Amino acid sequence: MTVIVRDFRPEDAAAVVRVRRATVPYAVTTEEALHFAVRGANPASKYRMLVAEYDGEVVGTSHVALAYESDEPGVARLNPHVRPDHTGKGIGSAILRAAEEHLAAEGATTLYTWVNDVPAGRAFAERRGYSPLRTAHFQRLDLAAAALPEPPVLPAGYTLATAADFADDPRSVFEADAEATSDEPGDISTDLDDYEDWLNQTWNHPCLDHGLSTVVVGDGRIAAFTAAHTDGASTYLSAMTGTLRDHRGLGLAKAAKADSLRRARAAGYTDAFTNNDAGNGPMLAVNSWFGYQICASEVRHVRRLG
């Protein structure tokens, strides 16, 4: 049986979507998003989407990139996934080896990956020199059947809008995202300081639903927001929720998510997912209030090269 690891081709999109949906069903993956990732990657990321063929069938994949937005040089990300019915055949090892070789050649010194929090996944990573760091939880809400709590009342002076309302000039959305992202717990520092790159990578992402992404405005400025990714069919993902520092403690994140979830249900979405760092107590509490339940966990791992 032959395993071949190579770069993604446009005709691989449907097979890669099947791999991703089988391995990370709580993420939003579409063929359009895969083409976008390859076509629109920042050159500084040295991005590659690898696929693994087993006897001519695509059964594995990995996004591979330098974390060019980090202020720490040499940091990189890779996330191998193998279809569950093809594990134990050396496919994951082959993808990981190809990803590591590419990143090392591009100057990477620290590799980060997310590993499903199951014994086999953790053992696979640790056998290959990766050490566990922290845990994150995926949560699911049955949006079709959930009895959503009543939306909290906004404080005086605050109103709801959508990202679509900022389509003519989304710079204020960028500025809000940059502040909120800088406060997110994580292993890789992220400085959103390039507006054009943010437009290309975030605002123009094909899964970002501007109409379902809710923004809270106070005193004419964005105070909080929730960004919604959807697959255009049934799955909704809270890709990012943030409240700016001067507006915290007012329940604005709850208000934004409540508005977005209700409109997502009205639009026909039936499954809502989100994910949070296990140490992010405030957001875990917010999601629990809506009725989200943990459906899977993953552990960040790191390997130092050299």
N, C-alpha and C positions, 0 to 999 in steps of 0.2 A: 504494500500500500504506500502511495507516494504523497508526501506533503510538500506543497510549493507555497512559499510566501512571496508576494509581489505587491506592487502598487495597485490601488483601486482603479478600475476602469468604469466608464459610464454605464456599461451594460451590467455591472455588478450590483447596481443600486438595490434592486428588489431582493436579491439574496442577502445583502448586508442588512437591510431592514428586518428580514426574517431572523437573522442572527441576533441583532440588537433587541428585538421584541421578545425573543426567547430567553435572553440572558438578563436584560434590564427592562422588564415590562412596565416598570414605574417611571420610565423616561418617555419623552416624546421623540420619536424617530420617524422621519419621512424620507422618501427618495429625494425630494427637492432639497431638504436640509443637508443630505449627504453631498449632493452636487455643489451646494453653496459652500460647504466647509472646504472642499477641495479647490473650487474656483476662486473663492474670496479670501483665502488664507493670507495673513500678513507675511511678506517674504522673510521678515526677521524671525518668524516662528520655525522656519525650516520644516514646515508641516508636511506630514505624509499620512495618508490613510492606507494602512496595510491590510491586505486580505490574505487568508490562508485557504488554499484549495486542498481538498482531500479526494483523491481519485477524480479530479476534475470538477468537484462541487465546492462552492464557497461555503465554508462552515465556521470560519473564524475571522476576526477583524480587530484592529486597534487604531485609535487616534494616537498620533505621535507628534510631539511638538516641544520646542523650547518655550519656556514661560517668559516671553519677551517683555511682557508688561510688568515683570517683577524688577525690583531694584537690586536683587541679588543675582549676580552673574552665574551662569552655568546651571540654572534650575530648569528642569524639564518634566513633562508629563507623558505618561503612556498608560493605556488601559486596555489590555488584551481581553477579548471575550471569545469563547468557543461555544458553539451550540451544544446544549446539554447532552444530546444523543451522540456526540463525538468526543467527549472528554476521555482522558486516559490513553490517547493515541499519539502523544507528543506534539499535538498541534499548538497548544498554548506555549510550550517551550520554544517551538520554532518561531512563533510570532514575537515572543519576548526577546529572543536572541537577535532577531533582525531589527527590532525597535532599539534595543540597547546599542547595537553596532552603529546604527544611523546617528543616534543622539551623541554618542561618544565622539564620532567623527566630526560633529558640529560643535564640539566644545562643552558638552554637558558634563557636569561633575556630580550633580545630585538628581536622582530620579525619584519621582513620586507616582504612586499608582493607588487606585482604590481597589479593594479586594472584598468580594462578598464574605460576610461574616458567618462563614460555615467552616467546619474543620478542614475540609478538602481544600478550600480556597486559601485559607491562612497557611496551611502546610505547604502548598505550592509556592507561595510567595517566600516563605521563610527558608525553604530549601534552596532558593535562588538568591539568597543574600539580602532579602528585604526585611526590614524591621517594622513592627506595628507602632503606630503613633496615636491615633484617636479614632473614635467611632462616630458615624453619622447614621441617622435613622430616616428611612423612607416611610411616608405615611399615606394612607389611602382613605378617601371619603367616597362612599356610595352616593354620588351626587343625585342620582335619579330618585333614591328612596329616603335620603337623609332629611330629618326635620331640622332645617337650619335655624339657629337661634335668631331672634329679632336683632336687626342691625343696631349697633350702639348709636346713640344720638350724638351728632357732631357738636363739639363746643362752638360757642358763638364765634363768628368770624371765619369759620372753615366751610368749604364747599367741596363737592365731588365733581371730578371731571374724568376724562379718559385720555390715554396717550394720544388717541386720534385727534384730540382737540389741539395738540401741539405739533401737528404734522407740518405746518408751514415753517416752524422754527423750534426744533426739539432741543435746543441747547440747554434750556433750563432743566429738561429731563436728564440730560447728560450730567449736569452739575449735581443734581440730586443723587443720581446713581453713583457718581464718583465718591461723594461723601459717605453714603450708606455702605458702599463696597469696602471702603477703607476701614470700616469698623467691624466687618464680618470676621468671625473667628476662622482661622485657617493656618496652613503651614507655609503657603506661598504668598508673600506680600504682593498686593495688586494695586498699582497706581494708575487710575484712569485719568490720563492727562493729555490724551490725543483725541480731540473731538472727531476728526475725520475717520480715525480708525474705529472709534466707538460707533459712528454712523454705519460704517461698513460691516462691523462684526456683530453689533447688538441691535441697533435700531432697524436695520434692514434684514435681520434674520428672518427667513421665511416662516418660522414657527411662532414668532412674536405676534400676538393678536393685539393690535393697537386698540381695537374697540372694546376688548375685554380686560385690558390693563387699566386699572383704576388709579387715579391720582387725586390726592387730597391737597387742596390749595388753601393757604391761609395768608391773609394780608398780601395777596397778589403773588405769593411765592409758593413753590411746591414744598409741602411739609412732610408728606409720606406718599408711598406708592406701592403697588403690587404689580409685577410684570407677569403676564399670562402667556404661556406657550401652549399651543393646541396642535392637534394633528388634522384638524379640519373635519373630523368625523365624530369621535366619541371621547377622546382623552384630553384632559385639561391638566396642565402642570403649573404650579406657582414657581416660576423660575427665580424670582427674587422679590422679597418684601423688605422695605426699609422705611424707617422714620428718621428724619434729620434731627440732629442733636438738640436743637432748641425747641423741638416740638414733642419730645418723648414724655411718656406718662399720661397722655391724654386719650389713649384708646384709638389713635388714628390708624394703626396697622389693622386692628380689628375692623374698623369701618371700611377701609379700602378692600380688605379680603372679603368682607360680607357682601359688598356691592358687586365685586367681580364674580364671586361664586354664584350669586343669585342670577346674574345676567348670563353666566355660562350655562346654568341649568335651563334657563329660558331658551337659550340657543340650541339646546339639544345634547349638550355634553353630559355623559353619564358617569364617568370615572374621573375623580379629581385626585391628583397626587401632589406631594410636596416633600422636601427633604431638609433636614436641619442637623447641624452639629449636635452631638449628644450633650454638649455643655451649654448649648444655647437655650437655657431654661425659659426665657420670656417668649420666644417664638414657639417652643414646644407647648407651652401653656396656651398660647393663642390658638394653635391648631387643635389642641385637645378640646378647647371650648366649642369649636365648630363640629367636632365629632370625628376628626381624623384619628385613625388607629395605625400604629406601627405595623407595616407589612413586610419589611426587610431591613437589614442593616448592612453596612459595609465599613471596612476599616482602612484608613489611610496607612500606607506603607512607604518606606523610604529606603533607598540604597545609595550609598556614596561610592562613586567610581574612583579608582586609583588608590 
